[in-house]
Amino acid sequence: MKMLTTQLSGLLQRIATSEEENIEETSRLLAQAAARQGSIYFATFDEMESIKINAKNAVEPFPSMQEWTKNTELTSVDRVWIITRSCENKEALALAKKLSDEFIPFSVTAAEAADDENQLANLAYTYISLKLSKGLLPTEDGSRIVLPYALSAMFVYEAVKMKLDEILIGE
């Protein structure tokens, strides 16, 4: 338990220090929709659905939040936040390409680093990496276990929401 706590703490610290600017940029991007009577659509995939459920049902709901579906019709004042475990998720990539073609600004949160090979990061207006490339804990056979994608995404969600609330209150 102590090892898990230490590794989780280290992961969250890495996200907080290396992604602080991207979190702030994402908050600003999403605030554009909330400030202009647009909607912030959450497009979540796999276990990241938990982020959307939290955003919608939390004691403090995410401002202007809507669930993205394949039937969602977006306007120029709307923003989309794609949250996925992997930058290689086919549905997330298809959505990103569609949004890019339609000039709808969007942000992406995924495990991988933003680099030249990360097509999702290259399409996004803002990108936040979850800093997860392998399991946090080693096993006796040398493999690694514990991949807390949803937990780290929830941390990012809370950081973005906190900044977004600051921006909207400051208006």
PyMOL commands that place a pseudoatom at each C-alpha (Angstrom):
pseudoatom trace, name=CA, resn=MET, resi=1, chain=A, elem=C, hetatm=0, pos=[0.000, 0.000, 0.000]
pseudoatom trace, name=CA, resn=LYS, resi=2, chain=A, elem=C, hetatm=0, pos=[2.826, 2.384, 0.839]
pseudoatom trace, name=CA, resn=MET, resi=3, chain=A, elem=C, hetatm=0, pos=[4.491, 1.727, -2.513]
pseudoatom trace, name=CA, resn=LEU, resi=4, chain=A, elem=C, hetatm=0, pos=[1.233, 2.367, -4.382]
pseudoatom trace, name=CA, resn=THR, resi=5, chain=A, elem=C, hetatm=0, pos=[0.687, 5.618, -2.493]
pseudoatom trace, name=CA, resn=THR, resi=6, chain=A, elem=C, hetatm=0, pos=[4.228, 6.752, -3.253]
pseudoatom trace, name=CA, resn=GLN, resi=7, chain=A, elem=C, hetatm=0, pos=[3.939, 5.923, -6.960]
pseudoatom trace, name=CA, resn=LEU, resi=8, chain=A, elem=C, hetatm=0, pos=[0.525, 7.599, -7.314]
pseudoatom trace, name=CA, resn=SER, resi=9, chain=A, elem=C, hetatm=0, pos=[1.801, 10.684, -5.536]
pseudoatom trace, name=CA, resn=GLY, resi=10, chain=A, elem=C, hetatm=0, pos=[4.782, 10.798, -7.905]
pseudoatom trace, name=CA, resn=LEU, resi=11, chain=A, elem=C, hetatm=0, pos=[2.539, 10.431, -10.956]
pseudoatom trace, name=CA, resn=LEU, resi=12, chain=A, elem=C, hetatm=0, pos=[0.233, 13.262, -9.878]
pseudoatom trace, name=CA, resn=GLN, resi=13, chain=A, elem=C, hetatm=0, pos=[3.240, 15.447, -9.078]
pseudoatom trace, name=CA, resn=ARG, resi=14, chain=A, elem=C, hetatm=0, pos=[4.685, 14.810, -12.574]
pseudoatom trace, name=CA, resn=ILE, resi=15, chain=A, elem=C, hetatm=0, pos=[1.380, 15.811, -14.141]
pseudoatom trace, name=CA, resn=ALA, resi=16, chain=A, elem=C, hetatm=0, pos=[1.087, 18.908, -11.950]
pseudoatom trace, name=CA, resn=THR, resi=17, chain=A, elem=C, hetatm=0, pos=[4.577, 20.181, -12.749]
pseudoatom trace, name=CA, resn=SER, resi=18, chain=A, elem=C, hetatm=0, pos=[4.977, 19.269, -16.412]
pseudoatom trace, name=CA, resn=GLU, resi=19, chain=A, elem=C, hetatm=0, pos=[1.389, 19.865, -17.585]
pseudoatom trace, name=CA, resn=GLU, resi=20, chain=A, elem=C, hetatm=0, pos=[0.550, 23.039, -15.632]
pseudoatom trace, name=CA, resn=GLU, resi=21, chain=A, elem=C, hetatm=0, pos=[0.707, 25.279, -18.707]
pseudoatom trace, name=CA, resn=ASN, resi=22, chain=A, elem=C, hetatm=0, pos=[-1.364, 22.843, -20.804]
pseudoatom trace, name=CA, resn=ILE, resi=23, chain=A, elem=C, hetatm=0, pos=[-3.962, 22.628, -18.035]
pseudoatom trace, name=CA, resn=GLU, resi=24, chain=A, elem=C, hetatm=0, pos=[-4.198, 26.415, -17.975]
pseudoatom trace, name=CA, resn=GLU, resi=25, chain=A, elem=C, hetatm=0, pos=[-4.474, 26.632, -21.782]
pseudoatom trace, name=CA, resn=THR, resi=26, chain=A, elem=C, hetatm=0, pos=[-7.184, 23.967, -21.772]
pseudoatom trace, name=CA, resn=SER, resi=27, chain=A, elem=C, hetatm=0, pos=[-9.107, 25.883, -19.117]
pseudoatom trace, name=CA, resn=ARG, resi=28, chain=A, elem=C, hetatm=0, pos=[-8.937, 29.047, -21.215]
pseudoatom trace, name=CA, resn=LEU, resi=29, chain=A, elem=C, hetatm=0, pos=[-10.052, 27.208, -24.335]
pseudoatom trace, name=CA, resn=LEU, resi=30, chain=A, elem=C, hetatm=0, pos=[-13.049, 25.660, -22.568]
pseudoatom trace, name=CA, resn=ALA, resi=31, chain=A, elem=C, hetatm=0, pos=[-13.897, 28.951, -20.848]
pseudoatom trace, name=CA, resn=GLN, resi=32, chain=A, elem=C, hetatm=0, pos=[-14.467, 30.492, -24.293]
pseudoatom trace, name=CA, resn=ALA, resi=33, chain=A, elem=C, hetatm=0, pos=[-17.585, 28.353, -24.669]
pseudoatom trace, name=CA, resn=ALA, resi=34, chain=A, elem=C, hetatm=0, pos=[-18.915, 28.981, -21.162]
pseudoatom trace, name=CA, resn=ALA, resi=35, chain=A, elem=C, hetatm=0, pos=[-18.379, 32.739, -21.463]
pseudoatom trace, name=CA, resn=ARG, resi=36, chain=A, elem=C, hetatm=0, pos=[-20.158, 32.933, -24.839]
pseudoatom trace, name=CA, resn=GLN, resi=37, chain=A, elem=C, hetatm=0, pos=[-23.243, 30.830, -24.091]
pseudoatom trace, name=CA, resn=GLY, resi=38, chain=A, elem=C, hetatm=0, pos=[-21.723, 27.825, -25.841]
pseudoatom trace, name=CA, resn=SER, resi=39, chain=A, elem=C, hetatm=0, pos=[-21.437, 24.302, -24.517]
pseudoatom trace, name=CA, resn=ILE, resi=40, chain=A, elem=C, hetatm=0, pos=[-18.410, 22.323, -23.406]
pseudoatom trace, name=CA, resn=TYR, resi=41, chain=A, elem=C, hetatm=0, pos=[-18.846, 18.831, -24.788]
pseudoatom trace, name=CA, resn=PHE, resi=42, chain=A, elem=C, hetatm=0, pos=[-17.117, 15.947, -23.045]
pseudoatom trace, name=CA, resn=ALA, resi=43, chain=A, elem=C, hetatm=0, pos=[-16.173, 13.191, -25.500]
pseudoatom trace, name=CA, resn=THR, resi=44, chain=A, elem=C, hetatm=0, pos=[-14.953, 10.390, -23.249]
pseudoatom trace, name=CA, resn=PHE, resi=45, chain=A, elem=C, hetatm=0, pos=[-13.901, 6.886, -24.190]
pseudoatom trace, name=CA, resn=ASP, resi=46, chain=A, elem=C, hetatm=0, pos=[-13.520, 3.594, -22.319]
pseudoatom trace, name=CA, resn=GLU, resi=47, chain=A, elem=C, hetatm=0, pos=[-12.869, 4.039, -18.601]
pseudoatom trace, name=CA, resn=MET, resi=48, chain=A, elem=C, hetatm=0, pos=[-12.713, 7.806, -19.108]
pseudoatom trace, name=CA, resn=GLU, resi=49, chain=A, elem=C, hetatm=0, pos=[-16.521, 7.749, -19.146]
pseudoatom trace, name=CA, resn=SER, resi=50, chain=A, elem=C, hetatm=0, pos=[-16.105, 8.124, -15.380]
pseudoatom trace, name=CA, resn=ILE, resi=51, chain=A, elem=C, hetatm=0, pos=[-14.852, 11.682, -15.913]
pseudoatom trace, name=CA, resn=LYS, resi=52, chain=A, elem=C, hetatm=0, pos=[-18.007, 12.597, -17.845]
pseudoatom trace, name=CA, resn=ILE, resi=53, chain=A, elem=C, hetatm=0, pos=[-20.230, 11.022, -15.197]
pseudoatom trace, name=CA, resn=ASN, resi=54, chain=A, elem=C, hetatm=0, pos=[-18.450, 12.969, -12.480]
pseudoatom trace, name=CA, resn=ALA, resi=55, chain=A, elem=C, hetatm=0, pos=[-18.589, 16.242, -14.437]
pseudoatom trace, name=CA, resn=LYS, resi=56, chain=A, elem=C, hetatm=0, pos=[-22.319, 15.864, -14.907]
pseudoatom trace, name=CA, resn=ASN, resi=57, chain=A, elem=C, hetatm=0, pos=[-23.328, 14.594, -11.459]
pseudoatom trace, name=CA, resn=ALA, resi=58, chain=A, elem=C, hetatm=0, pos=[-20.801, 16.140, -9.082]
pseudoatom trace, name=CA, resn=VAL, resi=59, chain=A, elem=C, hetatm=0, pos=[-21.795, 18.386, -6.199]
pseudoatom trace, name=CA, resn=GLU, resi=60, chain=A, elem=C, hetatm=0, pos=[-20.076, 21.133, -8.208]
pseudoatom trace, name=CA, resn=PRO, resi=61, chain=A, elem=C, hetatm=0, pos=[-20.945, 20.301, -11.859]
pseudoatom trace, name=CA, resn=PHE, resi=62, chain=A, elem=C, hetatm=0, pos=[-18.666, 21.376, -14.676]
pseudoatom trace, name=CA, resn=PRO, resi=63, chain=A, elem=C, hetatm=0, pos=[-19.907, 24.698, -16.152]
pseudoatom trace, name=CA, resn=SER, resi=64, chain=A, elem=C, hetatm=0, pos=[-21.762, 24.467, -19.496]
pseudoatom trace, name=CA, resn=MET, resi=65, chain=A, elem=C, hetatm=0, pos=[-20.972, 20.751, -19.722]
pseudoatom trace, name=CA, resn=GLN, resi=66, chain=A, elem=C, hetatm=0, pos=[-22.804, 18.532, -22.198]
pseudoatom trace, name=CA, resn=GLU, resi=67, chain=A, elem=C, hetatm=0, pos=[-22.250, 14.931, -23.239]
pseudoatom trace, name=CA, resn=TRP, resi=68, chain=A, elem=C, hetatm=0, pos=[-20.929, 14.539, -26.767]
pseudoatom trace, name=CA, resn=THR, resi=69, chain=A, elem=C, hetatm=0, pos=[-22.634, 11.878, -28.883]
pseudoatom trace, name=CA, resn=LYS, resi=70, chain=A, elem=C, hetatm=0, pos=[-22.258, 10.990, -32.547]
pseudoatom trace, name=CA, resn=ASN, resi=71, chain=A, elem=C, hetatm=0, pos=[-25.441, 13.003, -33.169]
pseudoatom trace, name=CA, resn=THR, resi=72, chain=A, elem=C, hetatm=0, pos=[-24.197, 16.180, -31.481]
pseudoatom trace, name=CA, resn=GLU, resi=73, chain=A, elem=C, hetatm=0, pos=[-24.367, 19.246, -33.709]
pseudoatom trace, name=CA, resn=LEU, resi=74, chain=A, elem=C, hetatm=0, pos=[-21.686, 21.725, -32.742]
pseudoatom trace, name=CA, resn=THR, resi=75, chain=A, elem=C, hetatm=0, pos=[-21.580, 25.472, -33.302]
pseudoatom trace, name=CA, resn=SER, resi=76, chain=A, elem=C, hetatm=0, pos=[-18.632, 27.842, -33.500]
pseudoatom trace, name=CA, resn=VAL, resi=77, chain=A, elem=C, hetatm=0, pos=[-19.075, 28.858, -29.839]
pseudoatom trace, name=CA, resn=ASP, resi=78, chain=A, elem=C, hetatm=0, pos=[-18.900, 25.252, -28.573]
pseudoatom trace, name=CA, resn=ARG, resi=79, chain=A, elem=C, hetatm=0, pos=[-15.742, 23.521, -27.394]
pseudoatom trace, name=CA, resn=VAL, resi=80, chain=A, elem=C, hetatm=0, pos=[-14.965, 19.809, -27.051]
pseudoatom trace, name=CA, resn=TRP, resi=81, chain=A, elem=C, hetatm=0, pos=[-12.763, 18.026, -24.540]
pseudoatom trace, name=CA, resn=ILE, resi=82, chain=A, elem=C, hetatm=0, pos=[-11.699, 14.591, -25.771]
pseudoatom trace, name=CA, resn=ILE, resi=83, chain=A, elem=C, hetatm=0, pos=[-10.575, 12.385, -22.895]
pseudoatom trace, name=CA, resn=THR, resi=84, chain=A, elem=C, hetatm=0, pos=[-9.192, 8.982, -23.826]
pseudoatom trace, name=CA, resn=ARG, resi=85, chain=A, elem=C, hetatm=0, pos=[-6.776, 6.422, -22.452]
pseudoatom trace, name=CA, resn=SER, resi=86, chain=A, elem=C, hetatm=0, pos=[-4.739, 6.280, -25.657]
pseudoatom trace, name=CA, resn=CYS, resi=87, chain=A, elem=C, hetatm=0, pos=[-3.956, 8.727, -28.419]
pseudoatom trace, name=CA, resn=GLU, resi=88, chain=A, elem=C, hetatm=0, pos=[-4.479, 5.791, -30.788]
pseudoatom trace, name=CA, resn=ASN, resi=89, chain=A, elem=C, hetatm=0, pos=[-8.182, 5.386, -29.930]
pseudoatom trace, name=CA, resn=LYS, resi=90, chain=A, elem=C, hetatm=0, pos=[-9.873, 5.204, -33.349]
pseudoatom trace, name=CA, resn=GLU, resi=91, chain=A, elem=C, hetatm=0, pos=[-13.093, 6.944, -32.252]
pseudoatom trace, name=CA, resn=ALA, resi=92, chain=A, elem=C, hetatm=0, pos=[-11.174, 9.771, -30.591]
pseudoatom trace, name=CA, resn=LEU, resi=93, chain=A, elem=C, hetatm=0, pos=[-8.984, 10.201, -33.673]
pseudoatom trace, name=CA, resn=ALA, resi=94, chain=A, elem=C, hetatm=0, pos=[-11.995, 10.263, -35.999]
pseudoatom trace, name=CA, resn=LEU, resi=95, chain=A, elem=C, hetatm=0, pos=[-13.666, 12.900, -33.840]
pseudoatom trace, name=CA, resn=ALA, resi=96, chain=A, elem=C, hetatm=0, pos=[-10.476, 14.983, -33.690]
pseudoatom trace, name=CA, resn=LYS, resi=97, chain=A, elem=C, hetatm=0, pos=[-10.150, 14.903, -37.479]
pseudoatom trace, name=CA, resn=LYS, resi=98, chain=A, elem=C, hetatm=0, pos=[-13.807, 15.918, -37.889]
pseudoatom trace, name=CA, resn=LEU, resi=99, chain=A, elem=C, hetatm=0, pos=[-13.456, 18.788, -35.392]
pseudoatom trace, name=CA, resn=SER, resi=100, chain=A, elem=C, hetatm=0, pos=[-10.256, 19.956, -37.042]
pseudoatom trace, name=CA, resn=ASP, resi=101, chain=A, elem=C, hetatm=0, pos=[-11.913, 19.916, -40.487]
pseudoatom trace, name=CA, resn=GLU, resi=102, chain=A, elem=C, hetatm=0, pos=[-14.845, 21.927, -39.098]
pseudoatom trace, name=CA, resn=PHE, resi=103, chain=A, elem=C, hetatm=0, pos=[-12.575, 24.397, -37.251]
pseudoatom trace, name=CA, resn=ILE, resi=104, chain=A, elem=C, hetatm=0, pos=[-14.151, 23.581, -33.867]
pseudoatom trace, name=CA, resn=PRO, resi=105, chain=A, elem=C, hetatm=0, pos=[-11.512, 24.168, -31.175]
pseudoatom trace, name=CA, resn=PHE, resi=106, chain=A, elem=C, hetatm=0, pos=[-10.929, 21.178, -28.898]
pseudoatom trace, name=CA, resn=SER, resi=107, chain=A, elem=C, hetatm=0, pos=[-8.628, 19.828, -26.241]
pseudoatom trace, name=CA, resn=VAL, resi=108, chain=A, elem=C, hetatm=0, pos=[-7.369, 16.297, -25.721]
pseudoatom trace, name=CA, resn=THR, resi=109, chain=A, elem=C, hetatm=0, pos=[-6.246, 14.446, -22.621]
pseudoatom trace, name=CA, resn=ALA, resi=110, chain=A, elem=C, hetatm=0, pos=[-4.530, 11.086, -23.134]
pseudoatom trace, name=CA, resn=ALA, resi=111, chain=A, elem=C, hetatm=0, pos=[-1.753, 9.007, -21.593]
pseudoatom trace, name=CA, resn=GLU, resi=112, chain=A, elem=C, hetatm=0, pos=[0.981, 9.549, -24.146]
pseudoatom trace, name=CA, resn=ALA, resi=113, chain=A, elem=C, hetatm=0, pos=[3.337, 12.490, -24.469]
pseudoatom trace, name=CA, resn=ALA, resi=114, chain=A, elem=C, hetatm=0, pos=[2.723, 15.071, -27.166]
pseudoatom trace, name=CA, resn=ASP, resi=115, chain=A, elem=C, hetatm=0, pos=[5.274, 14.316, -29.886]
pseudoatom trace, name=CA, resn=ASP, resi=116, chain=A, elem=C, hetatm=0, pos=[5.472, 14.223, -33.680]
pseudoatom trace, name=CA, resn=GLU, resi=117, chain=A, elem=C, hetatm=0, pos=[4.012, 10.699, -33.798]
pseudoatom trace, name=CA, resn=ASN, resi=118, chain=A, elem=C, hetatm=0, pos=[1.004, 11.569, -31.608]
pseudoatom trace, name=CA, resn=GLN, resi=119, chain=A, elem=C, hetatm=0, pos=[-1.582, 12.507, -34.236]
pseudoatom trace, name=CA, resn=LEU, resi=120, chain=A, elem=C, hetatm=0, pos=[-4.220, 13.333, -31.614]
pseudoatom trace, name=CA, resn=ALA, resi=121, chain=A, elem=C, hetatm=0, pos=[-1.894, 15.835, -29.930]
pseudoatom trace, name=CA, resn=ASN, resi=122, chain=A, elem=C, hetatm=0, pos=[-0.981, 17.351, -33.285]
pseudoatom trace, name=CA, resn=LEU, resi=123, chain=A, elem=C, hetatm=0, pos=[-4.633, 17.942, -34.185]
pseudoatom trace, name=CA, resn=ALA, resi=124, chain=A, elem=C, hetatm=0, pos=[-5.684, 19.363, -30.808]
pseudoatom trace, name=CA, resn=TYR, resi=125, chain=A, elem=C, hetatm=0, pos=[-5.626, 23.031, -29.877]
pseudoatom trace, name=CA, resn=THR, resi=126, chain=A, elem=C, hetatm=0, pos=[-4.420, 21.988, -26.416]
pseudoatom trace, name=CA, resn=TYR, resi=127, chain=A, elem=C, hetatm=0, pos=[-3.151, 18.619, -25.189]
pseudoatom trace, name=CA, resn=ILE, resi=128, chain=A, elem=C, hetatm=0, pos=[-2.594, 17.261, -21.687]
pseudoatom trace, name=CA, resn=SER, resi=129, chain=A, elem=C, hetatm=0, pos=[-0.535, 14.116, -21.155]
pseudoatom trace, name=CA, resn=LEU, resi=130, chain=A, elem=C, hetatm=0, pos=[-1.361, 11.793, -18.259]
pseudoatom trace, name=CA, resn=LYS, resi=131, chain=A, elem=C, hetatm=0, pos=[2.307, 10.727, -18.107]
pseudoatom trace, name=CA, resn=LEU, resi=132, chain=A, elem=C, hetatm=0, pos=[1.394, 7.029, -18.067]
pseudoatom trace, name=CA, resn=SER, resi=133, chain=A, elem=C, hetatm=0, pos=[3.485, 4.819, -20.312]
pseudoatom trace, name=CA, resn=LYS, resi=134, chain=A, elem=C, hetatm=0, pos=[3.769, 1.732, -18.112]
pseudoatom trace, name=CA, resn=GLY, resi=135, chain=A, elem=C, hetatm=0, pos=[2.398, 0.297, -14.907]
pseudoatom trace, name=CA, resn=LEU, resi=136, chain=A, elem=C, hetatm=0, pos=[3.363, 2.005, -11.679]
pseudoatom trace, name=CA, resn=LEU, resi=137, chain=A, elem=C, hetatm=0, pos=[4.365, -1.063, -9.689]
pseudoatom trace, name=CA, resn=PRO, resi=138, chain=A, elem=C, hetatm=0, pos=[6.891, -3.784, -10.596]
pseudoatom trace, name=CA, resn=THR, resi=139, chain=A, elem=C, hetatm=0, pos=[6.006, -7.436, -10.102]
pseudoatom trace, name=CA, resn=GLU, resi=140, chain=A, elem=C, hetatm=0, pos=[8.294, -10.347, -9.272]
pseudoatom trace, name=CA, resn=ASP, resi=141, chain=A, elem=C, hetatm=0, pos=[8.454, -11.426, -12.934]
pseudoatom trace, name=CA, resn=GLY, resi=142, chain=A, elem=C, hetatm=0, pos=[9.613, -7.960, -14.060]
pseudoatom trace, name=CA, resn=SER, resi=143, chain=A, elem=C, hetatm=0, pos=[6.323, -6.814, -15.537]
pseudoatom trace, name=CA, resn=ARG, resi=144, chain=A, elem=C, hetatm=0, pos=[4.536, -3.721, -14.271]
pseudoatom trace, name=CA, resn=ILE, resi=145, chain=A, elem=C, hetatm=0, pos=[0.984, -3.398, -12.970]
pseudoatom trace, name=CA, resn=VAL, resi=146, chain=A, elem=C, hetatm=0, pos=[-1.423, -0.604, -11.939]
pseudoatom trace, name=CA, resn=LEU, resi=147, chain=A, elem=C, hetatm=0, pos=[-2.338, 1.741, -14.780]
pseudoatom trace, name=CA, resn=PRO, resi=148, chain=A, elem=C, hetatm=0, pos=[-4.522, 4.418, -13.160]
pseudoatom trace, name=CA, resn=TYR, resi=149, chain=A, elem=C, hetatm=0, pos=[-5.724, 6.170, -16.306]
pseudoatom trace, name=CA, resn=ALA, resi=150, chain=A, elem=C, hetatm=0, pos=[-9.077, 7.255, -14.880]
pseudoatom trace, name=CA, resn=LEU, resi=151, chain=A, elem=C, hetatm=0, pos=[-7.537, 8.380, -11.585]
pseudoatom trace, name=CA, resn=SER, resi=152, chain=A, elem=C, hetatm=0, pos=[-4.937, 10.551, -13.303]
pseudoatom trace, name=CA, resn=ALA, resi=153, chain=A, elem=C, hetatm=0, pos=[-7.572, 11.912, -15.703]
pseudoatom trace, name=CA, resn=MET, resi=154, chain=A, elem=C, hetatm=0, pos=[-9.776, 12.814, -12.718]
pseudoatom trace, name=CA, resn=PHE, resi=155, chain=A, elem=C, hetatm=0, pos=[-6.835, 14.735, -11.259]
pseudoatom trace, name=CA, resn=VAL, resi=156, chain=A, elem=C, hetatm=0, pos=[-6.462, 16.636, -14.552]
pseudoatom trace, name=CA, resn=TYR, resi=157, chain=A, elem=C, hetatm=0, pos=[-10.223, 17.218, -14.672]
pseudoatom trace, name=CA, resn=GLU, resi=158, chain=A, elem=C, hetatm=0, pos=[-10.187, 18.772, -11.185]
pseudoatom trace, name=CA, resn=ALA, resi=159, chain=A, elem=C, hetatm=0, pos=[-7.207, 20.965, -12.081]
pseudoatom trace, name=CA, resn=VAL, resi=160, chain=A, elem=C, hetatm=0, pos=[-8.885, 22.175, -15.289]
pseudoatom trace, name=CA, resn=LYS, resi=161, chain=A, elem=C, hetatm=0, pos=[-12.182, 22.780, -13.492]
pseudoatom trace, name=CA, resn=MET, resi=162, chain=A, elem=C, hetatm=0, pos=[-10.459, 24.750, -10.735]
pseudoatom trace, name=CA, resn=LYS, resi=163, chain=A, elem=C, hetatm=0, pos=[-8.743, 27.013, -13.313]
pseudoatom trace, name=CA, resn=LEU, resi=164, chain=A, elem=C, hetatm=0, pos=[-11.925, 27.309, -15.383]
pseudoatom trace, name=CA, resn=ASP, resi=165, chain=A, elem=C, hetatm=0, pos=[-13.919, 28.398, -12.325]
pseudoatom trace, name=CA, resn=GLU, resi=166, chain=A, elem=C, hetatm=0, pos=[-11.241, 31.019, -11.559]
pseudoatom trace, name=CA, resn=ILE, resi=167, chain=A, elem=C, hetatm=0, pos=[-11.447, 32.358, -15.118]
pseudoatom trace, name=CA, resn=LEU, resi=168, chain=A, elem=C, hetatm=0, pos=[-15.244, 32.515, -15.148]
pseudoatom trace, name=CA, resn=ILE, resi=169, chain=A, elem=C, hetatm=0, pos=[-15.451, 34.158, -11.700]
pseudoatom trace, name=CA, resn=GLY, resi=170, chain=A, elem=C, hetatm=0, pos=[-12.863, 36.725, -12.763]
pseudoatom trace, name=CA, resn=GLU, resi=171, chain=A, elem=C, hetatm=0, pos=[-15.073, 37.929, -15.615]
for i in range(1, 171): cmd.bond("trace and resi %d" % i, "trace and resi %d" % (i + 1))
show_as sticks, trace
zoom trace
